[in-house]
Amino acid sequence: MNQPSLHEGGPLAGICVLDLSAYIAGPYGCTLLADQGADVIKIEPPDGDNLRRYPSTLAAESRAFLGVNRSKRGLVLDLKQADDHARLLALVRSADVLVHNFRPGVPERLGIDYSRLSALNPRLVYCAVTGYGETGPLREKAGYDQVLQTMTGMCTMQGRSGGPPEILYGSVVDYYAAALISGAVSSALFERERSGRGQQVSVSLMGAALAMQSARLVWADGEPREVGRDMRSGGVTGLHPTRDGYLYISANTPHFWQALCEKTGLHELLDARYDSVRKRAQHQDEILPKLRAVLMTRDALDWESLFGESVPCAAARSVEDMFDFPQVQAEAMIGEFTHPVVGRYRGFTRAMRFSRTPGPEPFAAPVLDQHGEALRAQADAQRAAEGANGALSAASDNRSGESGR
């Protein structure tokens, strides 16, 4: 998709976001803001976001970087250099949002902490993304998705009972943190319309990992601290082998359980002993062999077709299958992009829709410093104007003093 005119349409049209973050959580959070119409400027150090160097079968660019950073303009600034630091401060004065994922203490050393930037722009919404939060013994520890999965119990939940933990690939903690970033920043912008003031917003990967497990993190006084396996559904809800492929079945309600038993011919399971999720969990050793024996008589895709809308299920597919999957196509979630180096490619567009303010069409992630010349010129012009205004103000003050003598 070609880059449209900026600020076209969406509910965040006219909002300028400075994205100083790297990897996935912060950058994708900013992409979600771009999906809503914000003008997002991705600001990278001279060697670029490290995600650009992640392994990829694409020769010219990292697939991960393209997917995470669509619909942004690209600018390189070396914040350790005085001119580039001054350019960032000039951009901050007119920006609405700044997002970074530096560890606590680094923004102060770089001179871009909230207290300094909010003094330049009191309306600034300043979002700090950290691994473990901004207080406590782990505040300076680097946070990564699968490290947090392991620490917070997520990968233990993925493993079979009594078996080893299993990582859930796909950076789910990062992407949920990105959703929290988008929601929190949007809320702060909404509140700014009431108060006229910005504020600091904080999101951590640890918080995202724990929030995703809110249904498990409930422990009543006096009970054993064994909450992790409470969400299991007795082996009925889950992945099952078939004659060809795997099928995921979810049949927790009475209606869906009845439909499953009828579609599989297992009418004997329509018994009072199995008429609730808890009872089925207690009798899974009786139910599971019968169910799986029947499922082995057909392919996963055949069962998916047979169950239709009567039993929630899905045949296990690859991510490559999603490019041409009819429902994905119907929702226009895959589109064509044009990249200066990669050329034309197909990729995910966006997951949210707005009926009245649909926003701009997504466009490809920038190459390193793609819009740098224009953006640096804009910042320099703003600095020059501010300098001229300061000189005029000083001259006016001097004249006022002279007239008063």
N, C-alpha and C positions, 0 to 999 in steps of 0.2 A: 504494500500500500504506500502511496506517495504521501509525503508530509503535507498536511493541510495547513491553512492559515492558523496560527496559534490563537488560543482563546476562543475557538469556535464552539459555541454551543453549551457544553456541559454545565452541571450545577456548580462546579468550581471554576468556571471561566473567569479570567481576570486575576486568579490567584497565582502567585509566583512562588515556586518551591525550589530551594537550593538543596540539592542532594549531595552531601559529602560522604555518604555511607558506601560500604563495599560489601562484597559477597552477596547474600540473598535477602535477608530479612529487611534491612533498611532500604536497599534499592527496589525490592518488589513492593514494599509499602508505598514508596514514591511513585512507582508505576501505577498502582491502584489510584493514586491521586490524579495522575495523568489521565487515566481512564475516565475520570470524572470531569475532565476539562482543564485541569491545572497546567500551567506552563512549567515544566520541570527541567531544571538545568542540572545535569550531572557533572559535578566538579571532581576531577581526579588528579592525583599527583602525577608528575612527569612519567613515571613508569606504569601508570594506569591501575585500575581496579584489578586486584589479583585474580578475580574470577575470569578475566580475559585469558589467563594462562592455564586454566583448567583443561584436563585432557578432553579432546573432542575429535570426532571423525571429520569435522569440518576443517579444512586446511587453513582458512584465512581468519577464523574467529571462533571463540568458544560458543558452543550451542547454549550452554548455561547463561552466558552473558547476554546473548541475543534474546533469550526468553525472559530474562529478569528485568531488562532495561529498555523495553520498547517505549516509544513515544516520548523521548527526552532529547534535549539539545546537549551537546558535549563540549566541555571546557576543561582545559588543563591549567591548574594553578599550583605553584610550589609555595605553600604557606610559610616556608622557612625563609623565603625571599621577601624583602620589604615591599617591592612593587606589587607582587602578587597578593601579599597579605592585605595591602591597601585596596587592591581591586576587590577582594572578597568583602571587605568592610563597606565599600561603596555599593556593592550589590545587596548587602544585608540591609542597608538603609531603606531600600525600596521593595524588599522582598516581604512576603507574608509568612513563609515557613522555612525553617532550616532543619534538616535531619542529618544526624551523624551517628556513627557507631564506634567512636573512640572509647577506649577504656577510661574510667574515672581518673581525673588528673591530667590527661592529655590535652583536653580543650583549654585548660588553664595555661599549660605550657605553650600552647599555640596561640594564645591570646584570642580564643573564640568561645570562651565560656559564656554561660547565659547572662551572668551579671554584666559583663562587658557589652555583649551584643544587644541586650534589652535596653541598655542605656542609650545606644545608638538608635534603636527602633523599638519603642515601648509596645508596639502592636505586633511584634514578632512572636510567632508560635515556634518554640524551640524544642525539638524532639530528640532526646538522647536515648539511643538504643544500646543496651549493654547485655553482657552474658548473664550476669547474676544479680543485677541491681546496683545501686549507687552507695549502699552501706553494707556493713557486715564483713566477715573475714574473707569472703571470696570476691569482693568488689573489683579487684584489679586482675582477676583471673580471666583469660580469654575464653569466650564461650563459643561453642560450635554445636550444631544441631544434634549430631549423633552422640556427642559427649553428654549433652543434656538429656537425651533419651535414656542413656544408660544410667545417669545419676538419679533421675526422677522416677524410675520404675517402669517407664514405658516399654523398654525392650524386654523386661522380665514378663510383662503381660503378653507380649507377642509369642513368647516361647510356650511350648506345650507344658502342661502341669508336670513338674518334676524334671523337665528338660532344661537345656541351656537357654539363656536369654537370646533374643533375636532382634537385630536392628530393623526398624521400619524404614526402608529406603524411600527417597522422594523428598527429603528435607521438610517433613511435615511441621516440625517445630518452627523452622525459619518462616515457612509460608503462613502459619497461623500468627506468628509474631507480626508479619507484614500486614495481615488483616487488622490486628490490634493497632498497629501504627496508623493505618488509614482511618480507622474509626475514631481513634483518640485525637488525631490532628483535626479531622472534620468537626468533632465536637468542640474542640478548643476554638476553631474558627467561628463556629456558631455562637459560642459564648462571647467571643470578641465583639460580635455585632451588638450585644447587649451592653457590655462594659466598656468597649473601646480599647481594651488592653489585651495584650498577648500573655502567654505564660509558658512555663516549661512543662513538657509532657515526657514521661519516662515509661519505657517498655523494656522488659528483659526477656531473654530466651527462657530463663528458668520460670518466670511467671507464665509465659506462653505454654511451656510443657506441663506445668501444674494445672493451668486453666483447662487444658484439653482433657484432664482427668478429674474434673470436678465431680463427676458422678461416682467416682471411687473414693475420693478424699473426704469421706464422712465416717467418723469413728465415735460411737456412743460410749459414754463413761461406763466402765465396768465390763465391756465386752472384749473378747480377744482382739488384738490388733491384726486382724486377717481380713482386709478389705479388698485385696487385689483381685481375687478370683470371683468376686461377687457378681460381676457382669457376665460371666459365662452362662450359656443357655443350654447346658446339658448335652452339648455335642450335636444337637439337631440344627440349631442355627450355626452355620459355618460352611467351610469348604469341604466338598465331598468328591471323591474320585468317581468318574463315570467310565463307560466303555472307551471313550475318547475325550480327554480333557477333564477339567474340574468345574464343578458347579457350586456356586454359593447360594445357600437357601436361608431365608429368614422367615420363620413361621411361628412367631411368638403369640399372636392373638388367637383366640378361639376360632375365628373365621378362617384365618390362613392355615391353622393346623388342620381343620376339617378338610379344607381344599387339598392340602398336601396328601392327607391320607386317602382321599377319594381318587385323586389323580394317579397315585402310585398303586392303588388297589390294596392298600394296607388298612382295610376297614377294621381289623381287629385292634388297631391302635386308637380307635375312637372309643375309648374306655375311660371310665371315671378315674382309673389309676393314673391316667396321663393327661387329664383335662386342664392342666395349668403348667406354666413354664417351670415352676418349682418342682412339681411332681415329675415332669419329664426329665429334669436335671437329676432327680433322685433315681430314676429308672433308665438312665441313658444306656447302661450296659445291656438292657433288654431291647431298647428301641433301635439303637444305632446299627447293629448287624442286620436287622431286617430292612431298614431303610437303604443301607448301602448295597445290599444284595440286589434290590430292585433297581437302584440307580445305575448299577453296572450293566443293565440290559440295553441301555441307550447311550448315545453320545450326549455330551453336555449341551450342544446347540439344539439337539432334538428335545431335550427336557425343557430348555428355555422356551422353545416354541410351544410345547405342549402345555406348560404351566401358564404361559401368557400373562394375563393380569391377575389371575386367581391366586398365584403364589409368588411373592417377591423373590426374585432369583436373578442370577446373571452367570453366564458362562465366562470362565476366565479368559480374558483377551490380553494381547500385548498393547503397549502404548502406541505402537505403529498402526494398529487397527483403528485408532481414534481419528486419524486423518480423514478417512472416508466413511466413518460410521454414520448411518443415516440420521440418527437423532442429533449428533454433533453438528452435522451439516445443516439440519433444519434450524438449529439455534444459531447458526452463523458464528460458531466459536472457533473455526479455523479459517484463516484468510491468507491472502498473498501479500508478501512484503518485498520491497526492493531495497537492497543494502549496497552501499558504495563499493564494498570489497567482495562480499559473498555473492552478490547478485540477487536474483529472485529466489525466494524460498517461501514455504508455507509454514504458518505458525499459529499459536493460540492468539485470539484477539482479546476478549474480555468476558468477564462472568457477570457483569451487572448491566442493567438497562434502565433508562429513564425515558418515560413516554414523551415528556414535553421538552426536555433538554438533553437530547441524546449524546451530545458531545462530539468531538472530532474523531475521525477514523484513526485507529492505531497506526503508527508507522515504525520503521525499523530502529533498533538501538543504534546510537551513534558510534562511529569509529572514534578512536582517541583524538580529542580536541577538534572534532569535526566543525563545531561552530565557534571555536576559540577566538578567531580573529575578530569577528563581529562582537562577541561578548566582551572581550578585553577592551575593544574600542568604546563600547557602551559604558563600561566601568570607568575608563579613563576620562570620558566626556563628563560623566557624573562627578568625578573627583575634581575636574577642572571647574565645573559649575559651582560646586560647593566651595572651592577655594576662592573663586571670584566673588561669590556671595559673602564669604567671610571677610574678604578685603573691603568690600563695599560697606559691610556692617561696621568694621573697625574704623573706616574713614568717617562714616556717619557719626560714630561715637566721639571721634576726635573733634569734628566740627561742632557737635553739640557742646563739648567741653569748652571749646574756644569761645563760643557765643555766650557762654555763661560767665566768662571771666570779666 
